[in-house]
Amino acid sequence: MSNASKKKQFGMNIGSASILLVFVILCLVSFAVLSIVSANADSKLSNRVLERTTAYYDACNQAEQSLAGMDKTLQRIYASSDSEDAYFASVGHGKSYVIPISDLQSLQVTIEILYPQTDEDTFYRITAWQVLNVDELQ
């Protein structure tokens, strides 16, 4: 009788070990799949952030180039004007322009034009440098 009871107990140990092994393998496979899906989603998000950041800095570069051109123009008009009133009559008191970043956003730059008191003063002061939503997300 002792041999029969030992065989039954031995058979149960093999089955429970196999079930445990299958469970562990399923857990490892599911974690591997979750890791791959998560890495893929992170990669897509990183690419979108890269595109957005690149587009923003391209718009900033365009705005800086526009400001550089405006600075040269204001300097030329300042040199040719006789008075402060003539200077402001030529250029106005402020300017604003918009540079598109994407289909949904644009960069708005607003400047206040100044009359320099000395040669080292600036011709303008930036009053707004902001990203605006052009269209609402749906």
PyMOL commands that set and color helices and strands:
alter all, ss='L'
color gray80, all
select helices_A, chain A and resi 2-80+84-91
alter helices_A, ss='H'
color red, helices_A
select strands_A, chain A and resi 94-100+105-113+124-133
alter strands_A, ss='S'
color yellow, strands_A
deselect
rebuild
show_as cartoon
